[in-house]
Amino acid sequence: MSGQKREAIKPGATVDIVLKQDQRSGKLTRGTVKDLLTKSASHPHGIKVRLEDGQVGRVKNIVTD
């Protein structure tokens, strides 16, 4: 599931994000959402979030079980 819509992402969700330093390579980092940082309803590059471990990046995938 894409991470472009804010309504689809909730704190506690497991997501794959791309960190700022990994934008060129596209390397994904998996983690649990702590805070949603993007205020708008959607963003073409993904909603920006902070993970539980403090890393910040844009959501590329929402991991579903």
TORPA-4810 file (N, C-alpha, C, O; in nm, 3 decimals):
<nodes>
NODE_1_0.085_-0.119_0.000_0.000_0.000_0.000_0.089_0.124_0.000_0.186_0.132_0.075_M
NODE_2_0.055_0.219_-0.082_0.133_0.342_-0.097_0.122_0.431_0.027_0.022_0.425_0.099_S
NODE_3_0.223_0.513_0.050_0.224_0.602_0.166_0.198_0.746_0.131_0.249_0.836_0.198_G
NODE_4_0.118_0.771_0.026_0.094_0.908_-0.018_-0.027_0.974_0.049_-0.041_1.096_0.041_Q
NODE_5_-0.113_0.896_0.113_-0.232_0.952_0.178_-0.216_0.946_0.330_-0.189_0.840_0.387_K
NODE_6_-0.234_1.061_0.393_-0.215_1.072_0.539_-0.313_0.984_0.616_-0.277_0.928_0.720_R
NODE_7_-0.437_0.972_0.566_-0.540_0.895_0.637_-0.506_0.746_0.648_-0.559_0.677_0.735_E
NODE_8_-0.418_0.695_0.560_-0.384_0.553_0.560_-0.276_0.518_0.663_-0.251_0.401_0.689_A
NODE_9_-0.212_0.621_0.721_-0.098_0.598_0.811_-0.138_0.639_0.952_-0.182_0.751_0.977_I
NODE_10_-0.121_0.546_1.044_-0.155_0.570_1.184_-0.033_0.542_1.272_0.048_0.456_1.238_K
NODE_11_-0.019_0.614_1.385_0.088_0.578_1.478_0.076_0.432_1.520_-0.034_0.383_1.548_P
NODE_12_0.189_0.363_1.523_0.190_0.221_1.555_0.195_0.132_1.432_0.220_0.012_1.443_G
NODE_13_0.171_0.189_1.315_0.175_0.112_1.191_0.320_0.081_1.152_0.410_0.160_1.179_A
NODE_14_0.341_-0.035_1.090_0.473_-0.071_1.038_0.482_-0.023_0.894_0.394_-0.052_0.812_T
NODE_15_0.589_0.052_0.864_0.604_0.112_0.732_0.748_0.098_0.682_0.841_0.077_0.761_V
NODE_16_0.765_0.111_0.551_0.896_0.125_0.489_0.911_0.270_0.449_0.827_0.324_0.377_D
NODE_17_1.019_0.334_0.496_1.044_0.474_0.462_1.176_0.486_0.388_1.262_0.398_0.395_I
NODE_18_1.192_0.598_0.317_1.321_0.631_0.259_1.373_0.753_0.336_1.307_0.856_0.344_V
NODE_19_1.492_0.738_0.393_1.555_0.845_0.468_1.612_0.948_0.372_1.637_0.916_0.255_L
NODE_20_1.633_1.071_0.419_1.686_1.179_0.335_1.816_1.137_0.266_1.832_1.159_0.146_K
NODE_21_1.908_1.078_0.341_2.038_1.040_0.284_2.029_0.922_0.188_2.123_0.894_0.114_Q
NODE_22_1.914_0.852_0.188_1.896_0.735_0.101_1.808_0.765_-0.020_1.774_0.673_-0.094_D
NODE_23_1.771_0.892_-0.040_1.679_0.924_-0.150_1.737_0.888_-0.287_1.663_0.844_-0.375_Q
NODE_24_1.867_0.907_-0.306_1.928_0.875_-0.436_1.929_0.725_-0.462_1.899_0.680_-0.573_R
NODE_25_1.963_0.646_-0.360_1.972_0.501_-0.378_1.834_0.434_-0.368_1.814_0.326_-0.424_S
NODE_26_1.740_0.497_-0.298_1.608_0.439_-0.280_1.602_0.331_-0.172_1.504_0.258_-0.162_G
NODE_27_1.710_0.322_-0.091_1.716_0.221_0.017_1.603_0.246_0.117_1.582_0.358_0.163_K
NODE_28_1.531_0.138_0.150_1.417_0.149_0.242_1.457_0.107_0.383_1.541_0.019_0.402_L
NODE_29_1.396_0.172_0.480_1.416_0.142_0.621_1.280_0.108_0.680_1.184_0.184_0.664_T
NODE_30_1.270_-0.007_0.748_1.143_-0.050_0.807_1.138_-0.009_0.954_1.237_-0.017_1.026_R
NODE_31_1.020_0.037_0.996_1.004_0.075_1.136_0.858_0.098_1.171_0.769_0.080_1.088_G
NODE_32_0.836_0.139_1.295_0.702_0.165_1.347_0.681_0.316_1.361_0.766_0.386_1.417_T
NODE_33_0.569_0.365_1.309_0.539_0.509_1.311_0.516_0.558_1.453_0.438_0.499_1.528_V
NODE_34_0.584_0.667_1.488_0.560_0.734_1.616_0.478_0.861_1.592_0.377_0.882_1.659_K
NODE_35_0.521_0.945_1.496_0.453_1.072_1.468_0.438_1.092_1.318_0.525_1.049_1.241_D
NODE_36_0.330_1.156_1.277_0.313_1.199_1.139_0.357_1.345_1.132_0.307_1.428_1.208_L
NODE_37_0.448_1.376_1.042_0.504_1.511_1.034_0.444_1.594_0.921_0.446_1.717_0.928_L
NODE_38_0.391_1.529_0.818_0.326_1.602_0.709_0.184_1.637_0.751_0.109_1.550_0.795_T
NODE_39_0.149_1.765_0.738_0.017_1.810_0.780_-0.088_1.798_0.671_-0.207_1.786_0.701_K
NODE_40_-0.047_1.801_0.544_-0.143_1.795_0.434_-0.202_1.654_0.421_-0.145_1.558_0.472_S
NODE_41_-0.315_1.643_0.353_-0.386_1.515_0.339_-0.310_1.416_0.252_-0.324_1.295_0.270_A
NODE_42_-0.229_1.467_0.158_-0.151_1.378_0.073_-0.023_1.448_0.030_-0.011_1.570_0.038_S
NODE_43_0.074_1.368_-0.017_0.200_1.422_-0.067_0.251_1.328_-0.175_0.253_1.206_-0.154_H
NODE_44_0.292_1.381_-0.291_0.332_1.294_-0.402_0.454_1.206_-0.374_0.470_1.101_-0.436_P
NODE_45_0.541_1.248_-0.282_0.662_1.170_-0.251_0.645_1.085_-0.125_0.739_1.016_-0.084_H
NODE_46_0.527_1.089_-0.064_0.502_1.012_0.057_0.490_1.101_0.179_0.551_1.208_0.186_G
NODE_47_0.412_1.058_0.274_0.392_1.131_0.399_0.518_1.119_0.485_0.572_1.010_0.501_I
NODE_48_0.565_1.231_0.538_0.684_1.229_0.623_0.645_1.188_0.765_0.550_1.242_0.823_K
NODE_49_0.719_1.091_0.820_0.692_1.039_0.954_0.820_1.029_1.035_0.930_1.027_0.981_V
NODE_50_0.802_1.021_1.167_0.912_0.989_1.260_0.885_0.849_1.312_0.775_0.820_1.357_R
NODE_51_0.986_0.764_1.306_0.973_0.628_1.357_0.999_0.626_1.507_1.048_0.723_1.565_L
NODE_52_0.967_0.513_1.570_0.989_0.497_1.715_1.135_0.519_1.754_1.163_0.568_1.863_E
NODE_53_1.228_0.483_1.664_1.371_0.499_1.695_1.424_0.638_1.661_1.544_0.663_1.675_D
NODE_54_1.336_0.730_1.617_1.376_0.868_1.594_1.412_0.901_1.450_1.431_1.019_1.418_G
NODE_55_1.421_0.803_1.362_1.453_0.829_1.221_1.334_0.895_1.152_1.218_0.863_1.181_Q
NODE_56_1.364_0.987_1.059_1.261_1.060_0.987_1.275_1.034_0.837_1.385_1.038_0.783_V
NODE_57_1.163_1.006_0.772_1.166_0.985_0.628_1.025_0.982_0.573_0.927_0.996_0.645_G
NODE_58_1.018_0.962_0.440_0.889_0.958_0.371_0.844_0.814_0.349_0.923_0.728_0.309_R
NODE_59_0.716_0.788_0.376_0.660_0.653_0.366_0.650_0.612_0.219_0.591_0.683_0.138_V
NODE_60_0.707_0.498_0.187_0.697_0.440_0.052_0.598_0.325_0.050_0.527_0.307_-0.048_K
NODE_61_0.592_0.248_0.157_0.501_0.133_0.166_0.447_0.122_0.308_0.518_0.150_0.405_N
NODE_62_0.322_0.081_0.317_0.262_0.048_0.447_0.260_-0.104_0.452_0.202_-0.169_0.365_I
NODE_63_0.323_-0.161_0.553_0.335_-0.307_0.564_0.207_-0.361_0.628_0.169_-0.321_0.738_V
NODE_64_0.142_-0.454_0.555_0.021_-0.516_0.609_0.049_-0.664_0.633_0.122_-0.728_0.557_T
NODE_65_-0.009_-0.717_0.736_0.012_-0.859_0.771_-0.082_-0.949_0.695_-0.077_-1.071_0.713_D
</nodes>
